[in-house]
Amino acid sequence: MFKVRCMSLGKQVKYYRERLGLTLEELEDRSGVAVGTISALEVRDSSRSKYASALAKALGLTLEQLLDDSEEWVVQPEIASESQHKSIQERSMENNWPFRSISRERYDLLSEKQKDAIEEWVDGQITHYTGRSPGNKSTGSRRKSA
């Protein structure tokens, strides 16, 4: 067993997040940890958190690497990218978000007019594929008129 020299978790998270060029929002997308929690960890320079493993994985590190300040670890963004995709999918299911690969934060970059246009298009696609219009409570089998 080895002893890990431990810098505060908050400093390490901020260091590796900035090294990867990630915003707080992007780290939230990758880790599933709320921006406010990440920010509080960094600002308060916390030494422990129940979110440490999720943050380490999102940064492409093991928990031990994240906590060890005796070496500068090479971050592996491809690992972080895999966890980002999974995180968005998991969060979409938990938050009743309809998109599996588009985060709510990315969607919120759109104007209200653009959001309305997307919702109208999606509604049209649902009607097309199910035969159900928004007010139609049919069972969904598509029937062609004679």
N, C-alpha and C positions, 0 to 999 in steps of 0.2 A: 504494500500500500504506500502511496506517496502523499506528501503533504502539499496542498495547493496554497500558494501565497495569494491572498484574496484582496483585490482592490474592491472598492464599493461597486455593487452591481450597477447602480445608476451611472457612474462614470464610464463603466465598461460598455453599457448599452448605448450611451450617447456616442462614445468613441467609435464603436463599430457601425452604428447607424450612419453617422456622418461619413465614415470611411467608405461605406457603400453608396453614399450619396442619396440616402433615403430620407424622406420627410417623415414626420410622426404619423401622418395618415397612411403612407405606404407601409410603414412598419406595422400599423394596425391591421392593414389588409393581409399582410403576410403572416402575422402571428395570431390574429383574433383577439388581441389585447387592446382595450379602448385607448384612444389617444390620451385622454386625461390620466389614465393610469401610467402610461409610459412617461408622459411629461412629469408627473409627480415623482416617479422613480428617479428620473434624471435630475430634476431640480432639488429634490430633497436628499439626493445622493444616498439613496437607500442601499443597504447592504444585503437585504433578503427580500424575496417576494415569491408568492405562490405562482407567479407568471414567469419565473426565470427560465424554466425549460422551454416554454413556448417561444419566448423571445430569443433564446439561444438558437433554437432550430430555425427560426425565421431569419436570423443573421448568418446562418450557414455554419454554426459552431456547435460544439457539444456544450453541455452545461459547465463541465470542468474547464473548458477553454474560455468560456465567457467569464468565469469567476477568477481565472488565473491571470494576474497582471505581470507575471515574471517573464512572459514571452509575448511577442506580437504575433498573433495567429493569422494565418492566411485565411481570409473568409472565402466561402464557396457560394457565390450567388446562385448557382444552378440549384443547389439544395433549397435556398431561400425561395426561388421561383416555384419549385414544386409545392412547398408549403403554402405559398401565396394562393395558388390555384385551389388547393384543398380547403384552405381557410375560407375563401370566398364562397365555395360550394357549401361548406358546413354552415357558414353564417347565413347564407341565403335560405337554407332550410329552417334554421332556428328563428330567423326574423321574419319569416313569411315573405321573403324577397323573391320575386319571380325569376330573376336572372341567376344562372349558375356561374357564369364567367365574367360578369360585369358587376363591379362593386357599387354599392349605393353612393360612395364618394365620387366615383367616376361619373355615374349618371347625374349627380347633382351639379356637374360642370355645365350641363345643358341649360338653356333658357327655358322658361315656362312654355313658350310657344313650341320649342323643339320637343319638350316632354309631351305636350298635348298631341303633337303629330305622331310621335312614337306610340303613344297609347292608342290612338285611333287606328294606326296600322296593325298593332298587335290584336286589337279587338276584331278587326276585319279578318285577320288570319285565323283567329279562333272560330269565328263564324264560318269561314270557308272550310276549315278542316272538320268541324263538328256538326255543321248544319244548324247550330244554335245561335240565334242573335241574342243580344244582351237581355231582352225581355222575354225570350222564348224559353220555356221550361221543359221543352221536349226531351226525350231520352237521348237524343243525339244521333240517331240513325239518319243519314242523309237520304232524302227522298226527292226524286225528280218529278216535276209536274208533267202531266201528260199533255 
